[in-house]
Amino acid sequence: MKANIRRKDIGLLMMQVGVWAAIILIPTLVTLITTRNTSASRTFLWMLWFNLQSPVLLYFINFYIFWPLLAAKRRYVLFVVANILAFLVLNPGLLYMGHHPSPPNVHIPDNAWLGMYSHFFVYFLLNLASISAAIVLRHFLRTRQIRQQLEEERHKNTEAELAWLKNQINPHFLFNTLNNISSLTQIDPDAAQDAIAQLSDLLRYAIYKTNQPMVPISGEVDFMRNYISLMQLRCNEKTTVSTQFNITNPHLEIAPLIFISLIENAFKHGVSSNRPSTIDISLSQDETGITFHCANTNFPKSDEDRSGKGIGLENTRRRLDLLYNGRYEWQQQLDNDIYTTHIHIRT
């Protein structure tokens, strides 16, 4: 890591040296080409360097010393004072400008003094522009570094939150399935054994296949089929469950276990032991994306029954926000005791 940072710093220094070299050498080269006079070009180069050596030195002093030690630490007064002193040290003759007496019998016109002060003013602006360029570049690099760090931190936090949400889904799902199988063992031991085998397949998928951020949708469909089959164990003959899966591209990738909480919610709130119940689940794919649809009868839980507390649905929405932000629509409605949820994910 240190070697990479060092190479970046050297590259940045060489880039700045190259820019200043171009500022000095390109006009000299143009002068040589246009005048074809080597002596005049050398004189022009010397004059150019004479006028630019202070701005160049002030630029690098500010970029590598004054900014990190003073301005970056908000020592602005010291920063200004340091620049004034550096400017005077690099240009000592300016302290005596206008105080030298004129040579004997030589009269300097007033407009000559005006030109001298004008030159000083332009020269001062040139140094000020050089200092400003160093500050602007430093500020730009610092801002970009902060943005990169924030983006890296945001990415790490997002990955950590997704892992936490997914880890909450697996135990939540396992809890309910084991309860279903536990009830079945007292009614039909053979069916319970088959259910345990199905649960084994589900757990194998949940543990070993869903550790990736995205999985093939074909695996999700198989998981949903088996999951629904296990959830039907808790249903009696008054419950009708229908499913439809229409997937044209089995290799299309999707976030794992993204719809399981919605299916679980349908069985939790859509099944009654003494009233007709219906659950209709579909997952389809077309050129616009993936559509999940679930409609179920609605039997609200009593205030005393607060199992789950909506954790599954909250996790589903949060995962959609993190993984498909701006790319999904979620519609929910309750009409004539039928609760419908509809999610479309654009791919």
BELWO-V623353 format. One record per pair of residues at least 6 apart in sequence whose ideal C-beta (glycine too) atoms are under 7 Angstrom apart, sorted by the first residue. I is the first residue (numbers start at 0). J is the second residue. Records with the same first field share a line. If there is no record, write none. Layout:
BEGIN
I=J / J
END
This chain:
BEGIN
19=55
23=47 / 48 / 51
26=47
27=40 / 43 / 44 / 47
30=39 / 40 / 43
31=37 / 40
34=40
50=122
53=89 / 90 / 126
54=125 / 126 / 129
56=89
57=85 / 86 / 89 / 126 / 129 / 130
58=129 / 130 / 132 / 133
60=85
61=82 / 130 / 133 / 134
62=133 / 136 / 137
65=78 / 81 / 82
66=133 / 134 / 137
69=77 / 78 / 81
70=78 / 134
82=130
86=126
87=94
93=119
96=119
101=107
157=321
160=321
161=318 / 321
164=314 / 317 / 318
165=209 / 256
167=310 / 314
168=256 / 259 / 260 / 314
169=205
171=310 / 311
172=259 / 263
175=263
176=198 / 229
179=229 / 230 / 232 / 233
180=191 / 194 / 195 / 198
182=233
183=190 / 191 / 194 / 232
184=191
194=229 / 232
197=225 / 228 / 229
198=229
200=225
201=222 / 225 / 226
204=218 / 222
205=256
208=214 / 218
209=255 / 256
213=252 / 253 / 254
214=252 / 253 / 255
215=249 / 250 / 252
216=246 / 249 / 251 / 252 / 253
217=246 / 249
219=253 / 255
220=244 / 246 / 282
223=258 / 262 / 282
226=259 / 262
227=240 / 242 / 262 / 280
230=266
231=240
234=240 / 270
235=272
237=274 / 275 / 276
238=270 / 276
239=277
240=278
241=279
242=280 / 281
243=281
244=282
245=283 / 284
246=284
247=284
248=284
251=284 / 346
253=289
254=318 / 322
257=315 / 318
258=291
260=311 / 312 / 314 / 315
261=293 / 315 / 340
262=280 / 293
263=311
264=311 / 312
265=278 / 280 / 293 / 295
266=278
268=297 / 298 / 300 / 338
269=276 / 278 / 295 / 296 / 297 / 298 / 338
270=276
271=298
276=296
277=295 / 296
278=295
279=294
280=293
281=292
282=291
283=290
287=345
288=343 / 344 / 345 / 346
289=344 / 346
290=343
291=342
292=341
293=340
294=337 / 339
295=338
296=336 / 337
297=333 / 336 / 337 / 338
319=327 / 329
323=344
326=344 / 345
327=342 / 343 / 344 / 345
328=343
329=342
330=341
331=339 / 340
332=339
END
